[in-house]
């Protein structure tokens, strides 16, 4: 099999290694500044790629951004996903992305395998994400986390892991939820849950606010109730769930912490991504009789 890793951060380097261990020939585009990290893989320019020969086409975790931009920090020049590339891929080539984006859906007019739609990927990836949030909280505050009032907005896979980690280091954790089932689970875990409708009243007591909801929840009206000495760590994908302009106006430190696994634990995060990707491809082929 031939696999093309098209852009991405240090996690993709680990993915490439795992694929090569399984006998897959790996090409990498957008990694010309990381050649020493990629023994065995072919680092290649777009113009030299035979897209029609690829069996796997692997985009970064962040997918494709507006204008076809592909996240490629190891590339000496911008990397773009285009309609021409999508049309050059054979119909049997599996296109893989971390998440779905409007730009990717517009460019690729066929089925895509989204890794983070899978429960195993999302849960395992929440571990380095939560550790990254804790690291930021420790760096950006002048007090210990133990005894701090930490609010986690959203109680999905990332929110649950993050709330548990902060609770384990001694924080007083409150969780903002929408569903009765999530409320009950948070209560069972000894957190202090409340429904999202009460966010304006609850937020004034928080020292650290961690948002995991990919929608605007920390509005200007909500932020007006916050203590200016508090901080916000927004873990939601772009554009985040915080009115960052309003936060700046109120003097509140707000950090949009994107791609934390790739920044704080790229090897572990890459191994997680690689193993899940291999399982996902096997399942994809089995389901389609390939």
C-alpha angles and dihedrals in degrees: 000000000000120000126189117201102201109198129316140128134277091302090069090057089061090045089054092052093051092049092050090051086060093053097259117144106235127207120185127200120191096028104098090125093054102051093129090059095054109065110170096018125100112238103204142173121245093245090057096050123109097210093180091064095058123110095185126032109190122194124189124275088260093056116208124333131211112304092023093285114164120202105248113157092167093056123098090214136028118285122216135191110217139184088247092058092047091050092047093060115095119248089248093054112107111225111210130191135167095231139000119255132181090244093053092047090051094049100040112055096188142064116301128196107233110199097198093055084075119092094221093054095047095047096045092044090053090070098067089037091058092045089051091052090051091049091052092047091053092047098045101044130069094216136061120269091231107097094010121132105243122185120197114195111207125024103217124118097300094038093051095049092045094049091049093050094050090046090052092057091052105266123145099241127203122182129205111215139169103202130068090226092055089047091054094046092050091049091049089054089055096250122131106247127193133174119262091245088070095054094109092056096041101045097070090073096053123107093183124025118195116190122199099165115107094216134074104279101140096066127173090263092053093044090053088068095054127102105251089225091062123094134221123216108191112198096173120115119257129336086021129210099274133089092230094183091056091046090056091049090054093047093245117148106234121181122192099208104195126177094005095165091058092049104043103027110014096157095052093040091049092050090051091049093046097049092046091047092053092049091046093052091050091051092045091054094045092051091051097040093242 
